[in-house]
Amino acid sequence: MRVYASAHDNNQTQIDSAISKNIPTIEPGQEIQFELIPNPSIKSVLSLYLGSPRIIERQIDRMSVIEQSTDPLSQFVYALKAPETKRQWPNRLKVVFNFLGLAGNLDEQAKEFMTLCKEGGIALVQDKIIGFISYQVQRAQNGEISLSTIPNYLKAMKLFCEMNDIHISWKKISRGVPRGRQAANDRAPTREEIQRLLEYPDRRIKPIVYTMISSGIRIGAWDFLKWKHVKPFQNENGEIVAAKLIVYANEVDEYYSFMSPTSYKVLKDLIDFRVSYGEKITGESWLMRDIWQTTNTDYGAKNGLATVPKKLKSSGIKRLIERALWEQGVRQPLKEGERRHEWKAAHGFRNSTRPMLNR
């Protein structure tokens, strides 16, 4: 925490904190900037080094806490790693800030929240967060949201506070957070639904669906998958019997899964198709790329070039799947009173993976 303090000669004025060392020379009335480590249980005075070999204790009678970071929102974003987390958590944080009555965009709200912590105190902030949780619980009881949604808001808020050294009793707050379902009660897509989905006229949809069902990867894994992460296995006759898929390569969450020989062939067919149009495929090539013009190149402004591939992000793959579901008639509008579809657009494929693993 960054703090400004003024040194004076008043006697026995102490501060409730432990203060970092190596503070520069200071005279009475001079303002300095130093590190403050909040710890209410420690009583100490500010010891200042005013030149060898003397250490003189100066008493502090005034302190003013300034912003812990010139950009508190950047501290929060820095801790977000996965692309989906970067997309969702700022939105969840803004929901909390909106409830607290903070004005402006998310960056302005973050700074205003820091001011609220400084001027109103931690106790006030805790009360407001508890009020937010109580409000969301009431919404869940009214059927507006799921109980499992509430902890997601709390996670984003907790991370923001941790990254900006705001010490809130999350243990106390979490006691009032209800426990929702750990997993949604959705089913796997049927064979007929999958078949209709595969008929969508985009040759990328088939390897996407085959890969996700066969390996069980999440949608976010596509942000890391390159051709070098797919390693086929052959039997003594040279036939492909399976393929190993390295998921989240070089990340803390790295693991490996396997694909069926059929899924590998479908994926390899897409790679070969890209090669036929001039793309140079290497181990660093992304498994999924943008679409490109395959016929008259004079009228393909909205499409990319075959020889200049761009990674298709997980968000783009999700939109592709959703677009295919609607256009193929697999996804239908929800009926009155319904809040969710029978199976999730992307994550639902993992429900198809489990039965295969149990065979």
C-alpha positions as CSV (number, residue, x, y, z in Angstrom):
1,M,0.0,0.0,0.0
2,R,1.4,3.4,-0.9
3,V,1.1,6.1,1.8
4,Y,2.1,9.7,2.3
5,A,3.2,10.8,5.7
6,S,4.4,14.1,7.3
7,A,7.0,14.0,10.0
8,H,6.5,16.3,13.0
9,D,8.0,16.5,16.5
10,N,4.8,15.7,18.4
11,N,5.4,13.3,21.2
12,Q,4.2,9.7,21.4
13,T,2.0,9.7,18.2
14,Q,2.1,6.2,16.8
15,I,0.8,4.5,13.7
16,D,-0.8,1.1,13.6
17,S,1.4,-0.5,11.0
18,A,4.8,-2.0,10.2
19,I,6.8,0.2,7.9
20,S,9.4,-0.7,5.4
21,K,13.1,0.1,5.8
22,N,15.4,2.2,3.8
23,I,13.4,5.5,4.2
24,P,15.4,8.5,3.0
25,T,16.5,11.5,5.1
26,I,13.6,13.6,6.4
27,E,13.2,16.8,8.3
28,P,10.2,17.9,10.4
29,G,7.3,18.9,8.1
30,Q,8.8,17.2,5.1
31,E,6.6,14.7,3.2
32,I,7.9,11.3,2.1
33,Q,6.4,8.3,0.3
34,F,7.0,4.8,1.8
35,E,5.5,1.3,1.9
36,L,2.9,0.6,4.5
37,I,2.2,-3.1,5.4
38,P,-1.2,-3.1,7.1
39,N,-1.2,-5.0,10.3
40,P,-3.5,-3.6,13.1
41,S,-1.9,-5.9,15.7
42,I,1.5,-4.2,15.4
43,K,2.2,-0.9,17.2
44,S,5.3,0.9,15.9
45,V,6.8,4.3,15.3
46,L,8.5,5.5,12.2
47,S,12.3,5.1,12.5
48,L,14.2,7.3,10.1
49,Y,17.9,7.1,9.1
50,L,19.2,10.6,9.1
51,G,22.8,9.8,8.4
52,S,25.4,7.5,9.7
53,P,25.6,6.3,12.4
54,R,22.4,7.8,13.9
55,I,18.9,6.4,13.7
56,I,16.3,8.9,15.0
57,E,12.7,8.1,15.8
58,R,10.3,10.6,14.4
59,Q,6.7,10.6,15.5
60,I,4.0,10.7,12.9
61,D,0.8,12.7,13.6
62,R,-0.7,12.7,10.2
63,M,-1.1,10.1,7.4
64,S,-3.1,10.2,4.2
65,V,-3.6,7.0,2.2
66,I,-3.5,7.6,-1.5
67,E,-4.5,5.2,-4.3
68,Q,-2.7,1.8,-3.9
69,S,-2.2,1.8,-7.6
70,T,-2.6,4.5,-10.2
71,D,-4.5,1.9,-12.2
72,P,-6.2,-0.6,-9.9
73,L,-8.1,-2.2,-12.7
74,S,-4.9,-3.2,-14.5
75,Q,-3.8,-5.0,-11.3
76,F,-6.9,-7.1,-11.5
77,V,-6.6,-7.8,-15.3
78,Y,-3.0,-8.8,-14.8
79,A,-4.1,-11.8,-12.7
80,L,-6.5,-13.1,-15.3
81,K,-4.9,-15.8,-17.4
82,A,-7.4,-17.7,-19.5
83,P,-9.1,-15.9,-22.4
84,E,-12.6,-16.8,-21.1
85,T,-11.7,-15.5,-17.7
86,K,-10.5,-12.2,-19.2
87,R,-13.8,-12.0,-21.0
88,Q,-16.1,-12.9,-18.1
89,W,-14.6,-11.6,-14.9
90,P,-14.5,-7.9,-15.7
91,N,-18.2,-8.1,-16.6
92,R,-18.9,-9.8,-13.2
93,L,-16.8,-7.2,-11.4
94,K,-18.8,-4.4,-13.0
95,V,-22.1,-6.0,-11.8
96,V,-20.8,-5.6,-8.3
97,F,-19.6,-2.1,-8.8
98,N,-23.0,-1.1,-10.4
99,F,-24.8,-2.4,-7.3
100,L,-22.5,-0.4,-5.1
101,G,-23.6,2.7,-7.0
102,L,-20.2,3.5,-8.5
103,A,-20.5,5.7,-11.6
104,G,-18.6,5.6,-14.9
105,N,-16.9,2.8,-16.9
106,L,-15.2,-0.1,-15.2
107,D,-11.8,1.8,-14.9
108,E,-13.5,4.8,-13.3
109,Q,-15.5,2.5,-11.0
110,A,-12.4,0.7,-9.9
111,K,-10.7,4.0,-8.8
112,E,-13.9,5.1,-7.1
113,F,-14.0,1.8,-5.2
114,M,-10.5,2.5,-4.0
115,T,-11.6,5.9,-2.7
116,L,-14.6,4.3,-1.0
117,C,-12.3,1.9,0.8
118,K,-10.1,4.8,1.9
119,E,-12.8,7.2,3.0
120,G,-15.6,4.9,4.1
121,G,-13.4,2.1,5.6
122,I,-13.3,-1.6,5.2
123,A,-16.2,-2.2,7.5
124,L,-18.5,-0.2,5.2
125,V,-17.2,-2.0,2.1
126,Q,-17.9,-5.4,3.7
127,D,-21.4,-4.4,4.6
128,K,-22.0,-3.3,1.0
129,I,-20.7,-6.6,-0.4
130,I,-22.9,-8.5,2.0
131,G,-25.8,-6.5,0.8
132,F,-24.9,-7.4,-2.8
133,I,-24.9,-11.1,-1.9
134,S,-28.2,-10.9,-0.1
135,Y,-29.7,-9.2,-3.1
136,Q,-28.5,-11.9,-5.5
137,V,-29.8,-14.6,-3.1
138,Q,-33.2,-13.0,-3.3
139,R,-33.0,-13.0,-7.1
140,A,-32.1,-16.7,-7.1
141,Q,-35.1,-17.4,-4.9
142,N,-37.3,-15.6,-7.4
143,G,-35.9,-17.8,-10.2
144,E,-34.1,-14.9,-11.9
145,I,-30.6,-16.4,-11.7
146,S,-29.0,-19.7,-10.5
147,L,-27.6,-20.0,-7.0
148,S,-24.3,-21.2,-8.6
149,T,-24.0,-17.8,-10.3
150,I,-23.5,-15.9,-7.0
151,P,-20.0,-17.3,-6.1
152,N,-18.8,-16.2,-9.6
153,Y,-19.4,-12.6,-8.7
154,L,-17.7,-13.1,-5.4
155,K,-14.6,-14.6,-7.0
156,A,-14.1,-11.6,-9.3
157,M,-14.5,-9.1,-6.4
158,K,-12.2,-11.1,-4.2
159,L,-9.5,-11.2,-6.8
160,F,-9.7,-7.4,-7.4
161,C,-9.3,-6.7,-3.7
162,E,-6.4,-9.2,-3.3
163,M,-4.6,-7.6,-6.2
164,N,-5.0,-4.2,-4.7
165,D,-4.1,-5.1,-1.1
166,I,-7.6,-4.5,0.2
167,H,-7.9,-6.7,3.3
168,I,-11.5,-7.9,3.6
169,S,-12.8,-10.7,5.8
170,W,-13.9,-13.0,2.9
171,K,-14.4,-15.8,5.4
172,K,-17.1,-13.8,7.1
173,I,-18.7,-12.8,3.8
174,S,-18.6,-16.4,2.3
175,R,-20.6,-17.7,5.2
176,G,-23.7,-16.2,3.7
177,V,-23.0,-17.4,0.1
178,P,-25.3,-20.3,-0.8
179,R,-24.0,-23.4,-2.4
180,G,-25.5,-24.0,-5.8
181,R,-25.3,-27.1,-8.1
182,Q,-21.7,-28.0,-8.9
183,A,-22.8,-29.1,-12.3
184,A,-25.6,-28.2,-14.6
185,N,-28.3,-30.8,-15.2
186,D,-27.9,-30.8,-18.9
187,R,-27.8,-33.7,-21.3
188,A,-25.5,-34.7,-24.1
189,P,-26.5,-34.0,-27.7
190,T,-28.1,-36.9,-29.5
191,R,-26.6,-38.6,-32.5
192,E,-29.3,-37.0,-34.7
193,E,-28.5,-33.5,-33.4
194,I,-24.8,-34.0,-33.9
195,Q,-25.4,-35.2,-37.5
196,R,-27.5,-32.2,-38.3
197,L,-24.8,-29.9,-36.8
198,L,-22.1,-31.6,-39.0
199,E,-24.1,-30.8,-42.1
200,Y,-23.5,-27.0,-41.6
201,P,-21.6,-25.7,-44.7
202,D,-18.4,-24.7,-43.0
203,R,-15.7,-27.4,-43.3
204,R,-14.2,-26.4,-39.9
205,I,-17.3,-27.5,-37.9
206,K,-16.7,-31.2,-38.4
207,P,-13.1,-31.3,-37.0
208,I,-14.1,-29.0,-34.2
209,V,-17.0,-31.2,-33.1
210,Y,-15.1,-34.5,-33.6
211,T,-12.1,-33.2,-31.6
212,M,-14.2,-31.9,-28.7
213,I,-16.3,-35.0,-28.4
214,S,-13.4,-37.4,-28.8
215,S,-10.9,-35.7,-26.5
216,G,-13.3,-34.0,-24.1
217,I,-11.4,-30.7,-24.2
218,R,-13.1,-27.4,-23.1
219,I,-13.7,-24.6,-25.6
220,G,-10.9,-22.5,-24.1
221,A,-8.3,-25.2,-25.0
222,W,-8.5,-24.0,-28.7
223,D,-6.6,-20.9,-27.8
224,F,-3.5,-23.0,-27.2
225,L,-3.8,-25.9,-29.7
226,K,-1.2,-26.0,-32.5
227,W,-0.5,-28.8,-35.0
228,K,2.6,-29.9,-33.0
229,H,0.3,-30.7,-30.1
230,V,-1.4,-33.5,-32.1
231,K,0.7,-36.7,-32.1
232,P,-0.7,-39.8,-34.0
233,F,0.0,-43.4,-32.9
234,Q,0.5,-46.1,-35.5
235,N,0.3,-49.9,-35.1
236,E,2.8,-52.3,-36.7
237,N,0.9,-52.0,-40.0
238,G,1.3,-48.3,-40.1
239,E,-2.4,-47.6,-39.4
240,I,-3.4,-44.7,-37.2
241,V,-5.0,-46.2,-34.1
242,A,-5.2,-43.0,-31.9
243,A,-3.7,-39.6,-31.5
244,K,-2.4,-37.9,-28.4
245,L,-3.5,-34.3,-27.8
246,I,-1.5,-32.0,-25.6
247,V,-3.9,-29.6,-24.0
248,Y,-2.9,-26.1,-22.5
249,A,0.7,-26.8,-23.6
250,N,3.4,-25.0,-21.5
251,E,0.7,-23.8,-19.0
252,V,0.3,-24.8,-15.4
253,D,-2.9,-26.7,-16.3
254,E,-1.2,-28.7,-19.1
255,Y,-2.5,-32.3,-19.5
256,Y,-2.9,-34.7,-22.4
257,S,-5.9,-36.4,-23.8
258,F,-6.6,-38.8,-26.7
259,M,-8.5,-38.7,-30.0
260,S,-10.0,-41.5,-32.0
261,P,-8.5,-42.4,-35.3
262,T,-11.6,-41.1,-37.1
263,S,-11.3,-37.7,-35.3
264,Y,-7.6,-37.5,-36.2
265,K,-8.4,-38.2,-39.9
266,V,-11.1,-35.5,-39.9
267,L,-8.6,-33.0,-38.5
268,K,-5.9,-34.1,-40.8
269,D,-8.2,-33.7,-43.8
270,L,-8.7,-30.0,-42.8
271,I,-4.9,-29.5,-42.5
272,D,-4.4,-31.1,-46.0
273,F,-7.2,-28.8,-47.4
274,R,-5.4,-25.8,-46.1
275,V,-2.1,-27.0,-47.6
276,S,-3.8,-27.4,-51.0
277,Y,-4.6,-23.7,-51.0
278,G,-1.1,-22.6,-50.4
279,E,-0.9,-22.4,-46.6
280,K,2.5,-23.5,-45.2
281,I,1.7,-25.9,-42.3
282,T,4.3,-26.3,-39.6
283,G,4.2,-27.4,-36.0
284,E,3.4,-23.8,-35.0
285,S,0.3,-23.6,-37.2
286,W,-2.9,-23.2,-35.2
287,L,-5.4,-26.0,-35.4
288,M,-8.2,-23.7,-36.3
289,R,-7.8,-20.6,-38.4
290,D,-9.9,-17.9,-40.1
291,I,-11.9,-18.6,-43.2
292,W,-10.4,-17.7,-46.6
293,Q,-11.7,-17.1,-50.1
294,T,-11.6,-20.4,-52.1
295,T,-13.1,-19.3,-55.4
296,N,-13.0,-15.8,-57.0
297,T,-10.4,-13.9,-54.9
298,D,-11.6,-10.6,-56.4
299,Y,-14.7,-10.7,-54.1
300,G,-13.3,-11.9,-50.8
301,A,-12.7,-8.8,-48.9
302,K,-14.3,-10.0,-45.7
303,N,-12.3,-13.3,-45.8
304,G,-8.6,-13.8,-45.1
305,L,-5.9,-15.0,-47.4
306,A,-5.1,-18.7,-47.5
307,T,-1.4,-18.0,-47.2
308,V,-1.8,-15.6,-44.3
309,P,-3.6,-17.6,-41.6
310,K,-5.0,-16.1,-38.5
311,K,-5.9,-18.0,-35.4
312,L,-9.5,-18.7,-34.8
313,K,-9.9,-17.9,-31.1
314,S,-12.1,-19.9,-28.7
315,S,-14.6,-17.1,-28.7
316,G,-14.8,-17.4,-32.5
317,I,-15.2,-21.2,-32.4
318,K,-18.0,-20.8,-29.8
319,R,-19.8,-18.4,-32.1
320,L,-19.3,-20.7,-35.0
321,I,-20.9,-23.6,-33.1
322,E,-23.8,-21.5,-32.0
323,R,-24.4,-20.2,-35.5
324,A,-24.4,-23.7,-36.8
325,L,-26.9,-24.9,-34.1
326,W,-29.4,-22.2,-35.0
327,E,-29.1,-22.4,-38.8
328,Q,-29.3,-26.2,-38.8
329,G,-32.4,-26.0,-36.6
330,V,-30.8,-27.9,-33.7
331,R,-31.2,-25.0,-31.3
332,Q,-34.8,-23.7,-30.8
333,P,-36.1,-20.6,-29.0
334,L,-36.8,-21.2,-25.3
335,K,-40.4,-21.7,-24.3
336,E,-42.0,-19.4,-21.8
337,G,-40.6,-20.0,-18.3
338,E,-37.5,-21.8,-19.5
339,R,-34.1,-20.3,-18.7
340,R,-31.7,-22.6,-20.4
341,H,-31.4,-25.1,-23.3
342,E,-31.2,-28.8,-22.7
343,W,-27.5,-28.9,-23.5
344,K,-24.8,-26.3,-23.7
345,A,-23.5,-25.2,-27.1
346,A,-19.9,-26.0,-26.5
347,H,-19.5,-27.6,-23.1
348,G,-22.3,-30.1,-23.9
349,F,-19.9,-32.1,-26.1
350,R,-18.0,-33.1,-22.9
351,N,-21.2,-35.0,-21.8
352,S,-20.8,-37.0,-25.0
353,T,-17.2,-37.9,-24.1
354,R,-18.1,-39.5,-20.7
355,P,-20.1,-42.4,-22.0
356,M,-17.3,-43.3,-24.5
357,L,-14.8,-43.3,-21.6
358,N,-17.0,-45.7,-19.6
359,R,-17.3,-48.3,-22.4
